[in-house]
Amino acid sequence: MPALAPPTTHGAIALPLGGGEAEPLSTRYAQVRTQSVRLAAPLSPEDCQIQSMPDVSPTKWHLAHVTWFFETFVLERFEPGFQPFNPAFRVLFNSYYNAVGEKHPRAQRGLVSRPGLAEVLAYRAQVDARMERLLAQPAGDELTALVALGLQHEQQHQELMLTDIKHVLSCNPLAPAYHAGGPPPVKTGTPKPFGWQSFDGGLTEIGHAGPGFAFDNEMPRHKVWLAPYALASRLVTQGDFAAFIAEGGYREPRWWLSAGWDWVQARGLQAPLYWQRGAAGWQTFTLHGLVPLDPCTPVVHLSYFEADAYARWAGARLPTETEWEHAATVSGAAAGAPNGCGAGGNGANLVDRGVYHPLPPPDAAAGGLQQLFGDVWEWTSSSYAPYPGYRPWSGAVGEYNGKFMCNQYVLRGGSCATPANHLRASYRNFFPTDACWQFSGLRLARDA
């Protein structure tokens, strides 16, 4: 996920609400911390312990790591008479911060059976009480910036908690549902044909331009030249991708990058992650359990390899991240707000509405680009690299981002699991080409 970095100056970071006013930092802290525990509430202690693959972290680890952030970067620096909850946690729940010290190996997080979930929750409660006392005092700019950063970081882990537990539960032969409510509604029929929206191109600017929070990889704002291009009006759906499979998409090497074809062959892949073919046809595992494939719902859990292969098969390509941001900015200006089923009002996303899977577009969807924000992360053809003039921030909290700008591709738009206040045109997610456990899909592009 995009990384943590304070501003070059230690000015306060405002956390805007849907109405444009900033909440007190202590209120925002309580809201974000409560949401993490709420997301873990449907799970058993055993669920919270499992690490189903190296990319997945146990729910218990997520709950502890985000707490470690506040204890290590905030309380250790600003709390009078600081004493750690448990000195061993400094290593156990460190993730990528080499400047902090040693780290427990990522692939072995599931082996850490102790502390148990109850002790991790006690750790959270103790740190929260200490943070509450600290935030009751006047907060300087540096403290405000670090706390705001920690909250953005925790929200990123809330998204990871959902994608990780989905993979964990998918490995259970009982196919248990994370959410007890019913699955998303299934639409009948076939996806509507792709429409195309053309853009003139020319000289444009991309990158974050305040106000509001942004990660350092979204900056600096800079000029880019675009050739004329067009984007598909809608996302690629499960029905679209089923047609690719039916026409031998996973058996035909001409659609695949060489590394992608090797990946498909080595794993014997015939369909995206979580798809299962039964007597009644395709089903897919969701956080609502195993459900029939909905032809009109956006396809998710595609790797870059699969997204690129589908685009080639469809006679199109993936958009560049510059094209995506330019189109999203223009469309957002026209619509007045992010466009997508997951970009709900009042700071709500699909998860806040009890929906843990992307939805089909509304039947009466307006023209233009549909579902740009908050449905699926959309793969782009852009390598994850620094913008011109990018400088990584100094200090431990700034080391995560720049050092990962290698061998990864950019995704845009946010998914159904992305917190609503993270949905913005400049937000850059990034993953390696074979990653598919996130809610990642695609929108087609072509030269105009």
C-alpha positions in Angstrom: 0.0 0.0 0.0 1.1 3.6 -0.4 3.5 4.4 2.4 3.8 6.6 5.4 5.6 9.9 5.2 5.3 13.2 7.1 5.3 16.5 5.3 8.7 18.2 4.9 7.5 20.9 7.3 5.8 19.7 10.4 2.5 21.5 9.6 -0.7 20.0 10.9 -2.5 17.6 8.6 -6.2 18.3 8.4 -8.5 15.3 8.1 -11.5 16.7 6.1 -15.0 15.3 6.6 -17.6 14.9 3.9 -18.9 18.4 4.8 -15.5 19.9 4.5 -14.9 20.6 8.3 -12.1 19.0 10.2 -12.9 16.8 13.2 -10.9 17.1 16.4 -7.9 14.7 16.1 -8.9 12.8 19.3 -12.4 12.2 17.8 -10.9 10.9 14.6 -8.5 8.7 16.5 -11.3 7.1 18.4 -13.3 6.5 15.2 -10.5 4.8 13.3 -9.4 2.7 16.2 -12.9 1.5 16.8 -13.4 0.6 13.2 -10.4 -1.8 13.2 -11.9 -3.7 16.2 -15.3 -3.7 14.5 -13.9 -5.4 11.4 -12.3 -8.1 13.5 -15.5 -8.7 15.5 -17.1 -11.4 13.3 -13.9 -13.5 13.6 -13.0 -16.2 16.1 -9.6 -16.1 17.8 -8.6 -19.0 15.6 -9.5 -17.0 12.5 -7.4 -14.1 13.7 -4.3 -16.4 14.0 -4.0 -17.9 10.5 -1.6 -16.8 7.8 -2.7 -18.6 4.6 0.2 -17.4 2.5 3.3 -15.1 2.9 1.4 -12.0 1.5 -1.4 -12.5 4.1 -0.9 -11.3 7.6 -3.1 -12.6 10.5 -5.8 -10.3 11.7 -4.2 -10.4 15.1 -1.0 -9.1 13.6 -2.7 -6.2 11.9 -4.4 -5.2 15.1 -1.1 -5.2 16.9 1.0 -3.6 14.2 -1.1 -0.5 13.9 -1.0 -0.2 17.7 2.8 -0.6 17.5 2.9 2.4 15.2 1.3 4.7 17.8 3.4 3.3 20.6 6.7 3.5 18.6 6.4 6.7 16.6 4.1 8.8 18.9 4.1 7.7 22.5 7.9 6.8 22.6 8.6 10.4 21.4 6.0 12.5 23.2 4.7 10.6 26.3 6.4 11.7 29.6 7.9 8.7 31.3 7.3 6.4 28.4 7.3 2.7 29.1 6.5 0.1 26.5 3.5 -2.3 27.0 5.9 -5.1 26.3 9.5 -4.5 25.1 9.4 -7.6 22.9 6.6 -6.1 20.8 9.0 -3.7 19.3 10.5 -6.5 17.1 7.5 -8.7 16.9 5.1 -6.2 15.3 7.6 -4.1 13.3 6.8 -4.5 9.6 9.3 -2.7 7.2 11.0 -0.1 9.4 14.7 -1.0 9.3 15.6 2.2 11.1 13.5 1.0 14.1 15.5 -2.2 14.4 15.0 -5.9 14.0 11.8 -7.4 12.5 10.1 -10.8 12.9 10.0 -12.5 9.4 6.9 -11.6 7.5 6.2 -15.1 6.3 6.3 -16.4 9.9 3.7 -14.1 11.4 1.2 -16.9 11.6 3.5 -18.8 13.9 3.3 -16.2 16.6 0.5 -17.9 18.7 1.4 -15.8 21.7 0.5 -13.1 22.5 -3.1 -14.3 22.0 -5.9 -12.2 20.7 -7.0 -11.2 24.2 -3.6 -9.8 25.0 -3.4 -7.9 21.7 -6.7 -6.3 22.4 -5.4 -5.4 25.9 -2.4 -3.8 24.2 -4.7 -1.8 22.0 -6.8 -0.6 25.0 -3.7 0.4 27.0 -2.2 2.4 24.1 -5.5 4.0 23.3 -5.9 5.2 26.9 -2.4 6.6 26.8 -3.1 8.3 23.5 -6.3 9.8 24.8 -4.4 11.4 27.7 -1.7 12.7 25.2 -4.3 14.1 22.8 -6.2 15.8 25.7 -3.2 18.2 25.9 -2.4 20.9 23.3 -0.8 19.1 20.3 2.0 20.7 18.4 2.4 20.4 14.6 4.7 17.5 14.7 2.5 15.4 17.0 -0.5 16.3 15.0 1.2 15.2 11.7 2.3 11.9 13.2 -1.0 11.0 14.6 -2.8 11.9 11.4 -0.3 9.8 9.5 -0.9 6.9 11.9 -4.6 7.0 11.3 -4.2 6.9 7.5 -1.8 4.0 8.0 -4.4 2.1 10.2 -7.1 2.7 7.5 -4.8 1.0 5.0 -4.5 -1.9 7.3 -8.3 -2.1 7.6 -8.5 -2.7 3.9 -5.7 -5.4 4.2 -7.6 -7.0 7.1 -10.5 -7.7 4.8 -8.5 -8.9 1.8 -6.3 -11.1 4.0 -9.2 -12.7 6.0 -10.9 -13.4 2.7 -8.0 -15.5 1.6 -7.8 -17.2 5.0 -11.5 -18.2 4.9 -11.3 -19.3 1.2 -8.8 -22.0 2.4 -11.4 -23.4 4.7 -13.3 -26.4 3.1 -16.5 -25.1 4.7 -16.3 -21.9 2.7 -17.4 -19.8 5.7 -18.8 -16.3 5.2 -17.1 -13.4 7.0 -20.3 -11.4 6.9 -23.5 -13.0 8.1 -25.8 -10.9 5.9 -26.8 -12.0 2.4 -24.6 -11.8 -0.6 -24.7 -9.0 -3.1 -27.7 -9.1 -5.4 -27.1 -11.0 -8.7 -28.3 -9.4 -11.9 -29.7 -11.5 -14.8 -28.7 -11.0 -18.4 -25.4 -10.1 -19.9 -23.1 -7.0 -19.5 -24.0 -4.0 -21.6 -21.5 -3.4 -24.5 -18.5 -1.2 -23.7 -19.0 2.5 -24.4 -16.0 4.7 -24.9 -15.2 8.2 -23.6 -12.5 10.0 -25.6 -10.1 12.6 -24.3 -8.1 15.1 -26.3 -4.9 14.7 -24.4 -2.4 17.5 -24.5 -0.4 19.1 -21.6 -1.9 18.2 -18.2 -0.9 18.0 -14.6 -1.1 15.0 -12.2 -0.2 14.5 -8.6 -1.7 15.7 -5.4 -2.5 19.4 -5.0 -3.8 20.2 -1.5 -5.6 20.8 0.7 -6.1 17.5 2.5 -3.9 14.5 3.2 -1.8 12.7 0.6 1.0 10.2 0.8 4.4 11.3 -0.5 4.2 9.1 -3.6 1.4 11.2 -4.9 3.7 14.2 -5.1 5.0 16.5 -6.4 2.4 17.7 -8.8 3.9 17.9 -12.3 3.2 18.4 -16.0 2.8 15.4 -18.3 2.0 15.3 -22.1 -0.8 13.0 -23.1 -1.6 11.7 -26.6 -5.4 11.5 -27.3 -6.9 8.4 -25.7 -10.2 6.7 -24.7 -11.3 4.8 -21.7 -14.1 2.2 -21.5 -17.2 3.6 -19.8 -17.4 0.6 -17.5 -15.3 -1.9 -15.7 -14.6 -5.4 -17.1 -17.2 -7.7 -15.5 -17.2 -11.3 -14.5 -19.3 -12.1 -17.6 -16.7 -10.5 -19.8 -13.9 -12.5 -18.2 -15.9 -15.7 -18.4 -16.0 -15.2 -22.2 -12.2 -14.8 -22.2 -11.9 -18.2 -20.4 -14.5 -19.9 -22.7 -12.5 -18.9 -25.7 -9.3 -20.5 -24.3 -7.8 -17.3 -22.8 -5.7 -19.3 -20.3 -4.6 -21.8 -23.0 -3.4 -19.3 -25.6 0.1 -17.9 -25.1 -0.3 -15.1 -27.6 -2.3 -13.0 -25.1 0.2 -13.2 -22.3 3.5 -11.5 -21.5 6.2 -14.1 -21.3 6.5 -13.9 -17.6 2.7 -14.1 -17.3 2.6 -17.2 -19.4 5.2 -18.8 -17.3 3.2 -17.9 -14.2 0.0 -19.4 -15.6 1.8 -22.6 -16.6 3.7 -23.0 -13.4 0.4 -22.8 -11.4 -1.9 -24.6 -13.8 -4.3 -21.6 -13.8 -7.6 -21.8 -15.6 -9.5 -19.0 -14.0 -9.1 -16.0 -11.5 -8.5 -16.5 -7.8 -11.6 -17.7 -5.9 -13.5 -18.9 -9.1 -14.8 -22.5 -8.9 -16.6 -24.4 -11.7 -19.4 -26.6 -10.5 -22.3 -28.6 -12.0 -24.4 -25.4 -12.1 -21.6 -23.3 -13.6 -19.1 -20.8 -12.2 -19.1 -19.8 -8.6 -16.8 -17.4 -6.7 -15.9 -17.1 -3.1 -16.7 -13.8 -1.5 -16.7 -12.4 2.0 -20.4 -13.3 1.9 -19.5 -16.9 1.2 -19.6 -18.9 -2.1 -22.0 -17.3 -4.6 -23.0 -17.8 -8.2 -21.0 -15.8 -10.7 -22.8 -12.6 -11.6 -22.1 -11.6 -15.2 -22.7 -7.9 -14.5 -20.5 -7.5 -11.4 -16.9 -6.2 -11.9 -14.3 -9.0 -12.1 -11.8 -8.8 -9.2 -8.7 -10.6 -7.9 -6.9 -10.4 -11.2 -3.1 -10.2 -11.4 -1.5 -7.7 -13.6 -0.7 -10.6 -16.0 -4.4 -11.5 -16.2 -5.6 -7.9 -16.6 -3.1 -7.4 -19.4 -3.9 -10.6 -21.2 -7.6 -9.8 -21.1 -7.0 -6.4 -22.5 -4.9 -7.8 -25.4 -7.6 -10.4 -26.1 -10.3 -7.7 -26.2 -8.2 -5.6 -28.7 -7.5 -2.9 -26.2 -4.9 -2.2 -23.6 -4.5 -1.1 -20.0 -4.5 2.7 -19.3 -1.5 4.5 -18.1 -1.8 6.0 -14.7 -1.5 9.4 -16.2 -4.5 8.7 -18.5 -6.5 7.3 -15.5 -5.8 10.3 -13.3 -6.5 12.8 -16.0 -9.8 11.1 -16.9 -10.8 10.8 -13.2 -10.0 14.4 -12.6 -12.0 15.6 -15.6 -14.9 13.3 -14.8 -14.8 14.2 -11.1 -14.9 17.9 -11.9 -18.0 17.2 -14.1 -19.7 15.0 -11.5 -18.7 17.1 -8.5 -17.7 14.0 -6.5 -16.0 10.6 -6.9 -18.0 8.3 -9.2 -18.6 4.7 -8.1 -20.9 2.4 -6.2 -18.3 2.4 -3.4 -17.9 6.2 -3.3 -21.0 6.8 -1.2 -21.9 10.0 0.6 -21.4 10.9 4.2 -17.9 9.2 4.3 -19.4 5.7 3.7 -18.0 3.0 1.4 -19.5 -0.3 0.4 -18.2 -2.0 3.6 -19.9 0.6 5.7 -23.1 -0.3 4.0 -22.7 -4.0 4.7 -21.5 -5.0 1.2 -18.1 -6.8 1.0 -17.9 -7.2 -2.7 -18.1 -4.9 -5.7 -21.6 -4.2 -7.1 -22.9 -4.0 -10.7 -23.4 -0.4 -11.9 -26.9 1.0 -11.3 -29.3 0.3 -14.1 -29.9 4.0 -14.5 -26.2 4.9 -14.4 -25.3 8.3 -15.8 -23.3 8.6 -18.9 -19.5 9.0 -18.9 -17.2 6.8 -16.9 -18.9 4.6 -14.4 -17.5 3.2 -11.1 -14.2 5.1 -11.1 -13.9 5.0 -7.3 -14.5 2.5 -4.6 -15.4 -0.6 -6.6 -12.2 -2.3 -7.8 -8.5 -1.3 -7.9 -7.9 -0.7 -11.6 -4.6 -2.0 -13.0 -2.6 0.5 -15.1 0.3 -0.2 -17.5 2.5 2.2 -15.5 5.5 0.9 -13.5 5.5 2.2 -9.9 8.2 4.8 -10.0 8.9 8.2 -8.4 7.5 11.3 -9.9 10.0 13.9 -11.3 11.3 15.8 -8.3 10.2 13.2 -5.8 12.3 13.0 -2.6 11.7 10.4 0.1 11.1 11.9 3.5 13.8 11.4 6.1 13.4 9.3 9.2 11.9 5.9 9.9 8.3 6.7 8.9 9.5 7.8 5.5 11.4 4.7 4.5 8.5 2.5 3.4 7.6 4.2 0.1 10.6 5.0 -2.0 12.3 1.7 -1.4 9.4 -0.2 -3.0 9.6 1.7 -6.3 10.8 -1.3 -8.2 9.2 -4.3 -10.0 5.6 -3.2 -9.2 2.7 -1.7 -11.2 0.3 1.1 -10.3 -3.4 0.6 -9.6 -5.9 3.4 -9.2 -9.4 4.1 -8.0 -9.8 2.2 -4.7 -11.9 -0.9 -4.0 -15.0 -1.8 -2.1 -12.7 -2.3 0.9 -10.9 1.1 0.6 -11.9 3.6 3.3 -14.0 6.3 1.6 -11.7 9.2 2.7 -8.9 7.5 0.7 -10.7 7.8 -2.6 -9.1 10.5 -4.6 -7.8 10.9 -8.1 -4.1 11.1 -7.1 -4.0 8.0 -4.9 -1.4 5.4 -6.1 -1.6 1.8 -5.0 1.0 -0.7 -6.2 1.6 -4.4 -6.3 3.9 -6.9 -8.1 2.6 -8.4 -11.3 1.4 -11.7 -9.8 -0.5 -10.3 -6.9 -4.2 -11.1 -7.0 -5.6 -11.3 -3.5 -6.6 -7.7 -3.5 -9.8 -6.4 -5.0 -8.0 -5.7 -8.3 -9.7 -5.5 -11.7 -9.5 -3.4 -14.9 -10.9 -0.8 -17.2 -9.9 -1.0 -20.9 -8.2 1.8 -22.7 -7.3 2.4 -26.3 -5.6 5.1 -28.4 -8.1 7.7 -29.7 
